Amino acid sequence: MSELQDSYDYVIVGGGVAAASAVSGIRSEDEGGSIAVIGSEPAEPVYRPALSKDLWLKDDATLEGSSLAGDLQDDDRVDLVTDTTVTAIDPDAHAVRLADGSSVGYGKLLLATGAEPRVLALDPGPRVVYYRTAADYERLRAIADQGSHVAVVGGGYIGSEIASALVQNDVAVTLVLDQEDVQEQMFPRALAASLTKAFADRGVTIVHGSVERGEDTGDGVRIRLEDGTDIAADAAVIGVGVLPRTSLAEAAGLEVDNGIVVDDHLRTSATDVYAAGDVASYPDALLGRRRVEHVDHAEKSGEHAGKVMAGADAAYDYTPFFWSDILDAGYEAVGETSSSLDMVEDWKDGEIGTGVVYYVGSGQVRGVLLWNVWDSVDQARELIAATGKEPVSDLESLRGRIGFG
């Protein structure tokens, strides 16, 4: 790792995908500007999706192979430092302050601070993992070997992925849901119920309830649910959502509202300060202001912020997509995919297995779920754009707008 200089042309706070992508964006416009990437995690930037996907499911996948640090380390005008905390930003002085009391000056600053897991009444520990980082993967991997038992709390995006990965590694899984079914907040009810049954059919023990308390016992974990149910396991993975890391921005007086508020060039309310990735509340060209917690947005917004910081004059007009593989199924999705919206389900042969779900609000398709349907994300974006200009009155007319491939 590098040592930090007194000042840089560009300082990036955060050591994840958005930060690494920002360096690429800067370099596309400025080949020689000095860059500091300051990450609070001990590990170098990694491609975060691998932590819950490839590293569990592909024999040749390695943590080293998921590193994003190579290009940064090969560039002698980039200083990458890890395990280093930025404690304050001074926009007027164009400087950031570090935990050791030192300061680093900047010409342009990018906040790519990401998000942090929501914490329950169960303290993080060697066997209690709020799953997000490379260190979390290494801790869980060391415990979750064949025949072990892991409790997964939460049936959302990360909980369903981890439960899927573990059961495919012959780990006994107890899945604790505070709703009736897996991904109920996103999927239509019949699809969520079908997925919950698929987990049960693979041997996953489904338990319904909310965590009251729990503890790391040293050689395992013990979890108590609010209804008095006790769960003992070798480890627990907690995946109950995340919160944007906005404290630095708030303390510095930047505008914050469910994330750091940026304009269409990813500029914050402070001069020469930008934000990208999970932490940014940005004006989506198709859907209006939103905050997205998926890697495609981190990559694209990080790269775009880097370009703008280095002099490019272009709006961020990209609507990101996301994807997941759960047991034997996979999907891609774009836009707002909340089961609180009106949903139109279009299933091949009328049965859940391959299909498209349209999420509609006020006549506009706000999101599209492509369940076992591939290479149709661009079509979905086009439909979101078209219905934004001309809302649909007959929702059933959406069936067939995107084929099954």
N, C-alpha and C positions, 0 to 999 in steps of 0.2 A: 504494500500500500504506500501511497505517496504522502509526503508532508505538505501542508498547505502553505501557500505564499500569503503575503499581506493583502493582495487584491488580484482580481481576475476580470477579464472582459465579461465573462458569464459565470454565474454561480447557480447551481441546481441543488435545491434542498430536497432530498429523497433519493433512495438507491434502488428503485424498482424499474419496471418496464417503461414507464413514462419518462423517467430520467435518462435511461439508456437511449431511448428513441429520440429524445431531445438533442442529445449529442450528435446523432446522425443528422438531424434537421439543421443544427447549427453548421455542421461541416459542409452541407450542401450549398450554403451561402457564404460561409467564411472559413477558409481553409486553415487559417493560422491563429485565430483568436484563442486566448487562454480560457480554459474551462475548469471549474472545480465541481465535482459531484460529491456531495456530502450525505452519506447514508447513516442512519442511526442503527440499522441492523448489523450484526457482526459479519454476515455473509455478503459476498459480492452480489450485484444484481443477477437475478435468475428469471427465467421464463416461468412465471408463476403458475400457469395452468398445468405444467408438468408435475407439480407437487401433488395434485390430486388425480392426475390422469396417467401419463406415460410412465412415470417412475414406479407405478404400481402394476402396470399392465403390459409393459414391454421389457423383455429380458435384457435388451441392449441399452436401455435408457439409464443414464447416470446423472447425478447431480452436477458433476463437472460439465457434462455435455449440455446441460440446461443453462449454463452460465451465459450472461450477456456482457461479461466484463472484457472479453477479448479485444474488441475494437477500441475500447476505452484505454486499456493498458498498452496497446500498440501505438497510441497517439501520444507523442512526448509533450504535447501542449494540453493534455488532459490530466488532471490530478484527481484520482478516485480515492476517497477515504471512507472507511466503514467504521462502525461502532463509535460514531461521533455525533453528538447531539447539538443541533442548533437550538438555542434557548430564546433568542429574540431576533427580531428584524427591526432595523432602523431605516425606513424608506427615505427620510430626509438626508441622512448621512450616506445612503447607499452602502450599507454594511449589515452583516449578520454577526451575531455574537454566539460563541460556542460555550459549551458547558465548562471548559477550563478557564473561561474568562477572556480569552483572546477574541479578536474580531477579524473578519475577512471582508474586504471591500468588493463591490461588484459594479459593473456597468449596467448589466441586465440580470435580473433574478427570476428564476422559475421555481415556483412552489409545486413540487410533485410529491407531496407528503402522504398521499394515499389515504387509506382508511385503517381503522383499528377495530378488532372484534368487540362486540357487545359482551359484557362480562356478567355472569350470573353469580349467585351466592355460592360459588365454588371456585376457590382461588386457583389460579394457574400454578402448575407444579410439574415435576418430572413426569407424572403420569396423568396430568390433567392438561390437555392441549387445546388451546383456542387456535384452531388451525389456520395458519396464514403464511408462515415463513419457511425458509429452508431449514432453520433450526427446529421448527415444529415437525417437519417431515422426518428429520433425522431421529428425533426423540421417539416419534410414533413408530418408525420403522424398526427401531431397536427392540421395541416391546411386542409389536403386532406380528409375531411369527405364526407359523401354522399351528393351530390348536389353541391359540390364546383367545381371550374374550375381551372385546372392546365395546363399550357403551358409546353410542353416537347420539348426542342430544341435538335435535333439530332436523326437520325433514325438508329444508329448503335447498338452495342450490349447492352449497358446499356439503351439507349433511348427506344429501342423497348421493353425491359423487363419492364421498369418502366411504359411506356404507357399501356402495357398489364395488369400489376398489378393494375394500377389506374382504368382503365375502368371496371375491374372485381370487383372493390369496389364502383361502381356507381358514379365515379368521372367523370365529363365532361373533356375531354382532347382535346387540340389543339396540334397537332404534327407538328413541323416545320422541314421540310426536305430541306437540301441544294442540294440534289440529287433528281432524279425523284421518286425513290421508297425506301422503308425501306430495310436496309441491302444490298443495291445495290453493295456495295464494296465487299461483301462476296458471296451473292447468285447469281445463274443464273438469267437472267433478268425476265424470266417468273415466277419464284418462288418469286422474290422480288415484282413483280407487283401483284401477287396473294395475298401476305401477306399485301401489302398496301391496296388492296381492302377489305381484311378481317377486317382491322382496321376501314376503312370507314363504312363497313356494321355494325360494332358494335357501331357506333355513333361518332367515332373519327373524328374531323375536321382536314383535311390534308391541310397544307399551305406550299407552296414552296418558299424558299428564304433564304437569309443569314442575320444574325443579324447585324444591324448597331450600335445600342445602346439600352440601357434599364435602368430601375431604379426600385428600391423598393420604393413604394409610402407610405409605412406604413401600409395600409390596403389592399394592393395588389401589383401587378407588372404591368409595362407597357413596352412593347417591340416594337421597331421600326425596321422593316426590310429595307434592302437596296433599295427595290422598293417603299418604302413609306408606306407599310402596317403596321398598328398599331394593336397590340394584347394586350388586357387587361385580366388579370386573377388574381385569388387569390394567386397563387404562380407559380414559374417557376423552372423546373428542367433542368439543362444544362448537356448534355452528349455528348461531342464532342471529346472524346478521352483523353488520359493521356500521361504524360511524365515521364520517369524514374527519380527518385530522386538521382542524381549523384553528387550533388554539394560537399558533404563531400569528396567523393572519388577524385574528380577532384582537390580540394584544397590540398589534401594530396599527390598528385602526382601519384595516381593510374591510370592505363590505362583505358580509357573510350572511348567507341565508340558505340553509341546507347545503353547505359547501361554500367555497370561495367564489364569489360572483365575478364572472368575467364577461367581456363583450365578445363579439363575433371574431375578434382577432386574438382571443384568449388573454386579453389584458385585464388586470385587476383594477380596482379603484385607485391604486397607487402608481405613480409614474415609474416606468421601467420594471414593474413587477408583473409577472405572468403566472398563470396556474394551469395545470393540465392533469389528466387522469382522473382517478376516483374522487379526488377532492374538489374538482371544478364543477360549479354550476354554470352551464353554458347555454346559449340560445341555439338549440338544434334547428337547422334550416327547415326541417319537415314537421317537427313536433312541438316547437317552442322550448322554453327554458326547462332544462332537466339535468340530472346528475346520473352518470352511468358508471357502474362498478365492474366493468368487464375489460378484458385485456385488449380487445380490438380498439376500443376507445383510448386506452392508455397508450397504445402504440401510435395511433393516428394523431391524437391530440398532442402527445409529447413531441412527435416529429414536427407537427405544424407549429407548435409554440417555438421550437428551436429555430425554424426558418424565419418566423416573424421577428424573434429577438435579434436575429442576425441581419435583418433588413428587408425581408420579403413583405409585400403588402397584399395579403390575400386573406379572405375570410375562411374560417373553419366551417365548411358547409357539409360535413360528412355525418351521416347517420350510422352509427356503429351497429354491428351484429354480435351475437354471442352463440355459443354452442356447448353441448355437453353429451357425454355418453353415460348411460345408466343401464347397468346389466346388459341386456342384449339389444337395447334400443339406443338411438342417437337422434339428436335434433340440432337444427340451427334456428335462430330466432332474431328478429329485428324489431326495434321500436319498443313500445310499451306493451308488455304482456302480463297484464294483471287480470285475475279472474273477477275483479270488481267491475270491469268493463262488460259491455254486451259481447257475447262470443258466438260466432258462427262456426260450427264444426263440419268439416267436409272429409269424410273417411272413405278411403278406397273400399269398394264392395260393402260399404255401410258398417264395417267393423273396425274397431280400434286396432291399429297396427301400422298403417301408413296413411298419413293424412295432413291436412292443413287446417289450422285454426286461425280465424280472423278476429281480432279484438277491435271493437268499434265504439267510438264515442261521438255523439252528435253527428252521426252520418259519415264520419271520417274513420277509415281504417287507421288505428293508432299503432297496431303491432300485428305481427304474423309469426306463428309458430309452425315450423316445418318439421313434422314428426316423421322420421325415417324418409324424408324427402330432401334431395340434395340439389345444389347448384341453382337455387331459386331465390337467393337473397336479393339479387338485383331486381327481380320481378316484384318482390315484396316491397322494396323501396319505391318502385315506380307506382305501385298501387296506393301506397301511403300518400305519395305526392299527388296523384290524380284525384283521390277522394278528398284530399285537403282542399282542392280547388272546386270540385264538384261532388258534394256529399251524396251518399247513396240513401235513398228512402226505403228501398226494399232490400233488407239485409240478406235475404235468401238468395238474391241475385249474385252475391259474392261467391257462391259455390261454383267451382270450376275455373275461377279466374286464374288460379295457379295450379298447374297440373301436378301429377304425382311423380313425374320423371320416368 
